[in-house]
């Protein structure tokens, strides 16, 4: 598959990039700073500030993966980025947008997210709430999308075949868009 990966040098993105390349996909790795992208991968510099720029990068993609992380002091930047990615996917005709979200939306009990539980540390609430709003933007869109909530912490190690994550999908993939746990 032709995959465009945004945030390819970040915490999630670098792991996703490694897995995609190990599986033989054709990857275009996009980041604000491409110096950390391996020379064996096509690297493109972009800051997600322009629908037209995003659309031109993803024009030949089968899938667009967004592992974008907003600045810690401006977590709501995620909202504008999500809106621009949706518009670019429409414009470019890309098949699917996969968004790597945050752990705050994982259910800790049936129907209770980590955010709603009251157990999420205060320092993580701004980014968790930004991801919650971004998921709302995706749900209101008419594109084909999937939203993954990874585990709260990442540790170095080899893949073990178990994925501690939940995900939502657009209604075009599944009725109701309710979370599924892998």
C-alpha positions in Angstrom: 0.0 0.0 0.0 1.0 3.6 -0.4 0.9 5.1 3.1 1.5 8.7 4.1 2.5 9.0 7.7 2.3 12.3 9.5 4.3 12.7 12.7 6.8 10.1 11.5 9.5 11.1 14.0 7.3 11.3 17.1 6.7 8.8 19.9 4.0 6.9 18.0 5.1 7.8 14.5 8.6 6.4 14.7 7.1 3.0 15.8 4.4 3.1 13.1 7.1 4.0 10.5 9.2 1.0 11.5 6.2 -1.4 11.4 5.0 -0.1 8.0 8.4 -0.4 6.4 9.0 -3.9 8.0 5.8 -5.0 6.3 6.9 -3.7 2.9 4.5 -0.8 2.5 5.6 2.2 0.4 5.8 5.0 3.0 6.0 8.7 2.7 7.2 9.9 6.1 6.1 13.5 6.9 7.4 15.6 9.7 8.3 19.2 10.6 11.9 18.1 10.9 12.8 15.3 8.5 16.4 14.8 9.7 15.4 11.9 11.9 13.7 10.0 9.1 15.8 7.0 7.8 17.4 7.6 4.4 15.6 4.5 3.1 12.2 6.2 3.4 10.8 9.0 1.3 10.8 12.0 3.6 8.6 15.1 3.2 8.7 18.2 5.3 5.2 19.7 6.2 3.7 21.4 9.2 0.0 20.6 8.5 -0.8 24.3 8.1 -2.3 24.1 4.6 -5.1 22.0 3.1 -3.6 22.3 -0.3 -0.2 21.3 0.9 -1.6 18.2 2.7 -3.7 17.3 -0.3 -0.7 17.4 -2.6 1.3 15.2 -0.3 -1.5 12.6 0.1 -2.7 12.6 -3.5 -1.5 9.1 -4.3 -2.0 7.6 -0.9 -4.2 4.6 -0.2 -4.1 5.4 3.5 -3.1 8.5 5.5 -1.9 7.9 9.1 -1.8 10.9 11.4 0.4 10.5 14.5 0.6 14.3 14.8 1.3 15.6 18.3 0.4 19.2 19.0 2.7 21.5 21.0 2.3 20.9 24.8 1.4 24.6 25.3 -1.2 24.6 22.5 -2.9 21.2 22.5 -6.0 22.6 20.8 -3.8 23.0 17.7 -4.9 19.4 17.1 -8.4 20.6 16.2 -7.3 22.8 13.3 -5.0 20.1 12.1 -7.8 17.5 12.2 -10.1 19.8 10.2 -7.4 20.4 7.6 -6.6 16.7 7.3 -10.3 15.9 6.7 -10.5 18.6 4.1 -7.3 17.4 2.4 -8.5 13.8 2.4 -11.7 14.9 0.6 -9.8 17.0 -1.8 -7.2 14.4 -2.6 -9.6 11.5 -2.7 -7.5 9.4 -0.2 -9.1 6.2 0.8 -8.9 6.5 4.6 -7.5 8.6 7.4 -6.2 6.8 10.4 -5.6 9.0 13.5 -3.5 8.0 16.5 -5.3 9.6 19.4 -4.8 9.5 23.1 -5.3 7.1 26.0 -7.8 9.4 27.7 -10.6 8.0 25.5 -10.0 4.4 26.5 -12.7 2.9 28.5 -11.7 2.0 32.1 -15.2 0.6 32.8 -18.1 0.0 30.4 -19.1 3.4 29.1 -16.5 5.3 31.2 -13.5 6.8 29.6 -10.3 7.5 31.4 -11.1 11.2 31.1 -14.5 10.8 32.7 -13.2 8.5 35.5 -11.4 11.3 37.3 -8.2 9.2 37.5 -6.4 10.9 34.7 -3.7 13.2 36.2 -4.5 16.9 35.8 -1.3 17.5 33.6 -2.7 15.2 30.9 -6.2 16.7 30.7 -5.5 19.4 28.1 -4.2 16.9 25.5 -6.8 14.3 26.4 -9.6 16.8 26.0 -8.1 18.0 22.7 -8.2 14.4 21.4 -11.8 14.1 22.6 -12.7 17.2 20.6 -10.7 15.9 17.6 -12.6 12.6 17.7 -15.9 14.6 17.6 -14.7 16.5 14.5 -13.9 13.1 12.9 -17.3 11.7 13.8 -19.0 14.8 12.3 -17.1 14.3 9.0 -18.1 12.3 6.0 -14.7 10.8 5.2 -13.6 7.2 5.8 -11.7 7.3 9.1 -10.4 5.2 12.0 -9.3 6.6 15.4 -6.9 4.6 17.6 -6.4 5.2 21.3 -3.0 3.7 22.2 -1.9 2.7 25.7 -1.0 5.6 28.0 2.7 4.7 28.1 5.1 3.4 25.5 8.1 1.2 26.4 11.0 0.0 24.3 10.8 -3.6 23.1 9.9 -5.9 20.3 6.3 -6.3 19.1 4.5 -9.2 20.9 1.4 -9.4 18.8 -0.8 -7.8 21.4 -2.2 -4.3 20.8 -3.4 -2.5 24.0 -5.6 -0.1 22.2 -9.2 0.8 21.4 -10.5 2.3 18.2 -13.5 4.0 16.6 -14.4 3.8 13.0 -16.5 6.0 10.7 -20.0 4.8 10.1 -19.1 3.8 6.6 -17.1 1.0 8.1 -19.3 0.0 11.0 -22.7 1.0 12.3 -22.7 3.3 15.3 -19.0 4.2 15.4 -18.7 2.6 18.9 -15.3 1.7 20.3 -13.8 -1.7 19.7 -10.9 -3.1 21.7 -8.3 -5.2 19.9 
